[in-house]
Amino acid sequence: MEKTPSLFAAAPLESPVDLAAALALPASAGHFDELHGRTLDKATPAGSHQSQQQSQSGLHLAGAPAGAANAPVTAPAAPPPGRLSPDWHRFFNFLGGDGFDDLNHRTDNLRRQIRDNGVTYNVYADADGPQRPWSLDLFPLILSAQDWAQISSGVAQRARLLDRVMGDVYGPQQLLALGLLPTALVQGHPGYLRAMHGVKPAGGTFLHIAAFDLARGPDGRWWVVSQRTQAPSGLGYLLENRLAISRLFSQSFREMKVQGLAASYKALIDGMKASSLAGRAGEDSRIVLLTPGPYNETYFEHAYLARYLGLTLVEGSDLLVRDDRLYLKTLQGLEPVHGLLKRLDDEFLDPLELRSDSTLGVPGLLQVIRAGNVLVANTPGSAFLESSALLGFLPALSRHLLDEPLALPSLATWWCGEQAALQEVLPLLKDCVIKGTYPGSGIESVIAQTLSRRELDEWAGRLVRRSGDYTVQAYLPLSQTPTWQGERLAPRSAMLRVFAVADGTGSWQVLPGGLARLAGPNDKIASMQQGGSSADVWALSESELLPPLSGAASAGKKTPPADLSAEVGAQARTASFARHKPPVTSRAAENLFWLGRYTERTENAIRLAQLTLQSLSGEDQSSPPLLAWLSELAVKNGLVLDSVPPATQARRVFERSLIASLADTEQAASVGYNLRAIKGAASAVRERLSQEQWHVIVRAEEDFFRRCESFSGPEHPASQALEYSSVEALHALESASSFLAAMTGAQTDRMSRDDGWRLLSTGRHIERLNTLAAALILGFETGAVHDEGGFGAIVALFDSTIAFHAQYQQQRDVPALLDLLVLDRDNPRSLGWVTQTLRGRLARLAENTLSAPQPVPDLTPGLPDPGSWLLAELYTPGAGNPQDQGYDGLLAQLAQCCGAAFELSDTLSRRYFSHVASDEHSLGA
C-alpha cells in the first residue's frame, strides 16, 4: 500500500524553518506578530501619547506614560520581512526528521493525552454540560531571555507593592489619609473586609500568591492589564501544559534552555510552612488546600495541585473551629491545621461573618485568622486589589512605598470617579475599553471600537451619571502567537498570566513562564470561559539549565511526582525518612465508602441484568420459579419499577421495561444511575485516584450511555426494537462489565491500603453481603433454588459458576450450593468469605482509631461469625420434596447478614463521618 503524499513533502523547501515561514498566515494589522517578531502596521495604545503629568489626587494614568519614562525597555530588533524571530527559528529547527508531517499526529496525541488524563475545565455557561476537556494548543508561547528578565523583575516588584498596599489598608491606612488611594475604591469595594482591619496575619505576609495578566502591545513591550489576588487560577493547568508540550517537543525544550517550574512551587509551600504558627515554633506544619468542590470550574486544578504539592484536599465541611483554632475532621479525630491554601473567593470563606448563605466556607474561620492561629494564602480581604481602577494609582504608590518607579508599565487606566480623569478620558473613549469598577455590578466589559456613534454617546452618558462605577482602560491589540490548524500556522491573540509566590523570607519568586490564554479565531478577548484555548509558556534562559520537569516528561509519566522528588532529589535524599501518613478526612472517607458501595452495586446490577435478559430468552424462559426470582430481585435492586408486571405474567413487557431502565437516571436506580453515582463519588476524592483510574470511570459512563442510545433511540423500527435491543443491551452490559473489572482491579491493587481504602473495601463488602444474602433468601422463598434453571442462575449471580462445576461437576443439590456460596471462605463471592473479610477490615479500623475522641473498640458484634457456621445447623435434610427440607437455621443467618449490613453502615456513618454516637445529637457545626 503506497503512502499518501504529504502536502508538506511536496513543497520545494529546504528546512522546517522555511516551511514554517511559507505556511504562516500573517498576523492582523496592528498586532505584534510573535512568530516574526514585528508589527506590520504599528499602533500605539490610547493614552500613551498623553501627558505624563498625574492628577493631583491620585494618578489616574496607570503607568503607561510613567512606565515609558521610568523603564526604558526597547523592543527587540525586528528581523527582516518574511524571516522568523530568532527563538521561533530555533524552535522549528528542532522539529526533527518528520518536520511538519508529524504535527497532526502530535496534535492527536496531545488531545488524547488531555482526554486520558481527565483534564477538564468546567464552563458554567456551556449548554452541552458543565465539563469539557481542557483546550491546549500544540505550540508554546516563547519568551526570550530579555523579555523574561523584564517581566520577572516587574512582576516581583508589583507583588511586593501589592502586599505593602494591603498591609497599609488593613493597618495604619496612611495611603488613604494622604490621598494616594481614594477611600471609595477601598472601603467602597465589596471585597474590602472591615472584619480584617487591624489584623496582622501569621508570618506577617498578606499575599503569598499574586497573578498578573500581561499583553504585548504593537510596540513589542509587555503591559500589565489586570491582577488577581483572591484565588488566582492557572497554577495547576500550566503544570499539565508543561508536561504535555515538553514531551511532544522534547528536543526543542532541551536545546532552547527552557526554565523549570518546580522550584517556585516548593518555595511557596516551604514559605507557608515556615511562616505558620507551627513552623515558627519549629514544629511540623500541616497545610491543606481548600476547594469549593467538584462543581467549581477549575476543580481539576485543585485536585491536581493537591496531589502535586502533597497537600490534603479539603472542603469547608472537612474543617471545624474550636477555641480559635482550625481543625481537620479525620478518621483519627480532629487534627490541627496550620495553613490554608484557599481556592475560593473571600466572600464564601466564613458564613458567620461574610455570606451567610455560603456552604463552602468554615464558620468562625475569620476569628482564627484574627487570633493568628492559621496562615491563609491569601489573607482574606485582597479583592479590592483586583479592581482595574487601582492600576492608575500604582505608579505613585510604588514611589511612595518602595521608593522606586514601576519596572513594568500598566495600560493607561482612568477611574471615572475622579472628575479630572473623567473629563480627560471622554474624548478618548472610542479607543478604549469600558469596565466595571466593582465586582457584582453587572457591568460587562465593552470594547468601544465595536459601538456605533449613538451607542458610544449612551455609554458616555452612563459614565457621567455613575462615574465611580466605571473604569476606562486603553484598548491594546493583543500580540498574536502561531497555532497549528492542520495545514497552516494561524495567528491567535494571546494574554499571558504570570505568577509570583512568596518564599517566606520576605522576598518573591516569579514562576518562570506562566499560562497563556488564546482567543478564538474571530475573538478579541482571550478567555477560557468564552471558549478560548491555552498554551504552554517557555521562558528561555541564557545560561545552562537542568529542566525540572524533563525527567517526568522523558519518562512518559502522566502524573507529576507528588513530592517534587524528581526536581529536588538532593534535598529529599538528605531529609528524614520517618513515615508520615497523610490524614484521611471524614468527607473523603465517606466518599470512598460510597465509591466502594456504588462499585459493588453496579457490578451486581450488571450481572443481574445480564442474567435476566439471558434467562428471558434462554431455554429456561418458561420456568415459573426462575422468573419469579428474577422479577423480585430486579425490582429489589432497582432494575425495573415495582409497577411493572412480573415476568411470570408478562415476560416481554418485563424485558422491555428492564432494557428501557438500564440508562434511566430519573425513575430507576439501574446500571446507568449507579455508573453516574460512581463518577460522582470518585470526583469528590479525585486527588486520591490515579489518572488511569479516573479515566476508566469516565469512559465507563460515557461508553454505556452511548451504547444505550444506539439501541433505544427512535431510529429503530418498533417491529425490530425488542430483538435488536436485547442483543445490543447485552453488548452494552458486557462492555460495562469489562470497565467494572478494571475499576475493581484498580481499587484492589493500585491504591494505598490506608484507612480510607479500608472503608472503600468495607463499603463494597457491605453491599455484597446484603445483595447476595437477600438474593439467596428470595431463592428459597420462590423455590428457584430447587429449579434446575433457578439453581444455575443463583450460582451465576454469585459469579461462582466455574468454581461450582470444578468442585461439584453437574450436581444440583442444596448442600453443595451452600458449601460453595455460604461456607467456603476461600471463595471471595461466598458469604463466609465476605463476613470474614469484613471482620478483619473493621478490626483494623478500630485498632487505628483507638486514639480518636470517640474510639470504636469493636464494630463486629452484629456480624455473624462464619467460623461458627455448620452445614448441619443451616440445613436439615428430610424425606420427600426438596421444599420439605429444613432451612430455618440458614434463613435466620441470611436475615442476620442483611440486618448486620444495614446496621454496620449506620454505625460507620455515625462514628467516622458525622462523629456522633447513636445517642448523641448534633446542634450546629
C-alpha positions, 0 to 999 in steps of 0.5 A: 500500500503506497503512502499518501503524499504529504502536502508538506513533502511536496513543497520545494523547501529546504528546512522546517524553518522555511516551511514554517515561514511559507505556511504562516498566515500573517498576523492582523494589522496592528498586532505584534506578530510573535512568530516574526517578531514585528508589527506590520502596521504599528499602533500605539495604545490610547493614552500613551501619547498623553501627558505624563503629568498625574492628577493631583489626587491620585494618578489616574494614568496607570503607568503607561506614560510613567512606565515609558519614562521610568523603564526604558525597555526597547523592543527587540530588533525586528528581523527582516520581512518574511524571516522568523524571530530568532527563538521561533527559528530555533524552535522549528529547527528542532522539529526533527526528521518528520518536520511538519508531517508529524504535527497532526499526529502530535496534535492527536496525541496531545488531545488524547493525552488531555482526554486520558488524563481527565483534564477538564475545565468546567464552563458554567455557561456551556449548554452541552454540560458543565465539563469539557476537556481542557483546550491546549494548543500544540505550540508554546508561547516563547519568551526570550531571555530579555523579555523574561528578565523584564517581566520577572523583575516587574512582576516581583516588584508589583507583588511586593507593592501589592502586599505593602498596599494591603498591609497599609489598608488593613493597618495604619491606612496612611495611603488613604489619609494622604490621598494616594488611594481614594477611600471609595475604591477601598472601603467602597469595594465589596471585597474590602473586609472591615472584619480584617482591619487591624489584623496582622496575619501569621508570618506577617505576609498578606499575599503569598500568591499574586497573578498578573495578566500581561499583553504585548502591545504593537510596540513589542513591550509587555503591559500589565492589564489586570491582577488577581489576588483572591484565588488566582487560577492557572497554577495547576493547568500550566503544570499539565501544559508543561508536561504535555508540550515538553514531551511532544517537543522534547528536543526543542525544550532541551536545546532552547534552555527552557526554565523549570517550574518546580522550584517556585512551587516548593518555595511557596509551600516551604514559605507557608510552612515556615511562616505558620504558627507551627513552623515558627515554633519549629514544629511540623506544619500541616497545610491543606488546600481548600476547594469549593468542590467538584462543581467549581470550574477549575476543580481539576486544578485543585485536585491536581495541585493537591496531589502535586504539592502533597497537600490534603484536599479539603472542603469547608465541611472537612474543617471545624473551629474550636477555641480559635483554632482550625481543625481537620475532621479525620478518621483519627479525630480532629487534627490541627491545621496550620495553613490554608491554601484557599481556592475560593473567593473571600466572600464564601470563606466564613458564613458567620461573618461574610455570606451567610448563605455560603456552604463552602466556607468554615464558620468562625474561620475569620476569628482564627485568622484574627487570633493568628492561629492559621496562615491563609494564602491569601489573607482574606480581604485582597479583592479590592486589589483586583479592581482595574481602577487601582492600576492608575494609582500604582505608579505613585504608590510604588514611589511612595512605598518602595521608593522606586518607579514601576519596572513594568508599565500598566495600560493607561487606566482612568477611574471615572470617579475622579472628575479630572480623569473623567473629563480627560478620558471622554474624548478618548473613549472610542479607543478604549475599553469600558469596565466595571469598577466593582465586582457584582455590578453587572457591568460587562466589559465593552470594547468601544471600537465595536459601538456605533456613534449613538451607542458610544454617546449612551455609554458616555452618558452612563459614565457621567451619571455613575462615574465611580462605577466605571473604569476606562482602560486603553484598548491594546491589540493583543500580540498574536502567537502561531497555532497549528490548524492542520495545514497552516500556522494561524495567528491567535491573540494571546494574554499571558498570566504570570505568577509570583509566590512568596518564599517566606523570607520576605522576598518573591519568586516569579514562576518562570513562564506562566499560562497563556490564554488564546482567543478564538479565531474571530475573538478579541478577548482571550478567555477560557470561559468564552471558549478560548484555548491555552498554551504552554509558556517557555521562558528561555534562559541564557545560561545552562539549565537542568529542566525540572520537569524533563525527567517526568516528561522523558519518562512518559509519566502522566502524573507529576511526582507528588513530592517534587522528588524528581526536581529536588532529589538532593534535598529529599535524599538528605531529609528524614525518612520517618513515615508520615501518613497523610490524614484521611478526612471524614468527607473523603472517607465517606466518599470512598465508602460510597465509591466502594458501595456504588462499585459493588452495586453496579457490578451486581446490577450488571450481572443481574441484568445480564442474567435476566435478559439471558434467562428471558430468552434462554431455554429456561424462559418458561420456568415459573420459579426462575422468573419469579426470582428474577422479577423480585430481585430486579425490582429489589435492586432497582432494575425495573419499577415495582409497577411493572408486571412480573415476568411470570405474567408478562415476560416481554413487557418485563424485558422491555421495561428492564432494557428501557431502565438500564440508562434511566437516571430519573425513575430507576436506580439501574446500571446507568444511575449507579455508573453516574453515582460512581463518577460522582463519588470518585470526583469528590476524592479525585486527588486520591485516584490515579489518572488511569483510574479516573479515566476508566470511570469516565469512559465507563459512563460515557461508553454505556450511555452511548451504547444505550442510545444506539439501541433505544433511540427512535431510529429503530423500527418498533417491529425490530426494537425488542430483538435488536435491543436485547442483543445490543443491551447485552453488548452494552452490559458486557462492555460495562462489565469489562470497565467494572473489572478494571475499576475493581482491579484498580481499587484492589491493587493500585491504591494505598491500603490506608484507612480510607481504602479500608472503608472503600473495601468495607463499603463494597463488602457491605453491599455484597453481603446484603445483595447476595444474602437477600438474593439467596433468601428470595431463592428459597422463598420462590423455590428457584433454588430447587429449579434446575434453571433457578439453581444455575442462575443463583450460582451465576449471580454469585459469579461462582459458576466455574468454581461450582462445576470444578468442585461439584461437576453437574450436581444440583443439590442444596448442600453443595450450593451452600458449601460453595456460596455460604461456607467456603471462605476461600471463595471471595463471592461466598458469604463466609468469605465476605463476613470474614473479610469484613471482620478483619477490615473493621478490626483494623479500623478500630485498632487505628482509631483507638486514639480518636475522641470517640474510639470504636473498640469493636464494630463486629458484634452484629456480624455473624461469625462464619467460623461458627457456621455448620452445614448441619445447623443451616440445613436439615435434610428430610424425606420427600420434596426438596421444599420439605427440607429444613432451612430455618437455621440458614434463613435466620443467618441470611436475615442476620447478614442483611440486618448486620449490613444495614446496621454496620453502615449506620454505625460507620456513618455515625462514628467516622463521618458525622462523629456522633454516637447513636445517642448523641445529637448534633446542634450546629457545626 
